[in-house]
Amino acid sequence: MPKVGMPEIRRPQLINATMEVIDDVGLSGASVALISRKAGVSAGIINHYFGGKHGLLEATMRSVLQQLGDGVRTRLRQTPKDQVLARIQAIVEGNFDPRQLENKVVKTWLAFWAHSMHDSDLYRLQRVNEKRLLSHLRIELKKVLSKERAHFVAQGIAALIDGLWLRGALTPEGVQSQRALALIEDYVVRELSQRSAI
């Protein structure tokens, strides 16, 4: 029987170890044995808390997604509700938060995206994340654009976020967040200024 309080210690420890092992050897090489060794625990602990590697990967992505969501919400709380451009920038910045750009997190994201195409649980997480991003963007854009145009521009911003993030993740220098933010801001300013919305 596990000691009281152990899940609070072990879960983050195992999630971090999972990302580190994915960073080292990729998802296919990230065995329960390697992860448990990295975390300094027995392999049985992973089965106990997560039901195996699949459960651990899902929990790891939930943790990364939670961190992403927290970053966006924190920025939105700090931005006045009537400043549409600034709030869109806050959403975009949350997606390029430095914590999301750590090597181990980037490689975990890449593994997650690839694996979610063949795994219904991970695909569902990806869809929730996508819908949340689009919802945040539409809420702001509908303050100054028609509903239809807001949906269209939100899709464009989301595509830029994903595309710039993915391109950066696959280059030796990594994601260049300031460059990405500038490119996306240029797109948003053009879309809004065409409608005298800023």
C-alpha positions, 0 to 999 in steps of 0.5 A, a space after each residue: 500500500 502506498 504511503 499517504 502523500 506519495 502520489 503528489 510526489 511520485 506523479 510529477 517525478 514520473 511525468 518529468 522523467 517521461 519527458 526527459 526520456 522522450 528527450 533522450 531516446 524518443 517515444 518509441 524508445 521510452 520504455 517503462 524500465 528507462 523511465 522508472 530508472 530515470 525517476 529512481 523508482 521501481 517499474 511497478 510504481 508506473 503500473 500502480 499510478 498510471 496503469 503502464 506506459 500509455 497511462 503515463 504518456 496521457 498523464 504527461 500530456 495532460 500536465 503539459 496541456 495544463 501548464 499551457 492553459 495556465 500560461 494563457 489564462 495568467 496572461 489574459 487575467 493581466 490584460 484588460 478585456 477591452 484591449 483585443 489585440 493585446 489579449 490575442 497577443 497574450 493568447 499567442 504568447 502563452 503558446 510560446 511560453 518558455 516552459 513550452 519551449 524546453 527541449 524535453 517539452 518540445 519533443 514530448 509535444 512532437 511525440 504526442 502529435 504523432 502518436 495522437 493520430 493512432 490513439 483515441 485518448 491522445 487524439 481526444 486531448 489534442 482536440 480539446 487543446 485545439 478547441 480551447 485555443 480557437 475558443 479563446 481566440 474567437 471570444 476576443 475576435 468577435 468583439 471587433 469582427 463578425 462571427 464568421 470572420 472571427 472564426 476564419 481569423 481564429 483558424 488563421 492564427 491557430 495555423 500560424 501558431 502550430 506551423 511556426 511552432 512545428 517548423 521551429 521545433 524541427 530546426 537545430 536552433 529550435 523555436 524562435 519565439 520572438 520571430 514567431 510572435 512578430 509574424 503572428 502579430 503582423 497577421 493579426 494587425 493586418 486582419 484587424 486594421 482592414 476593418 478599422 477594428 484596432 
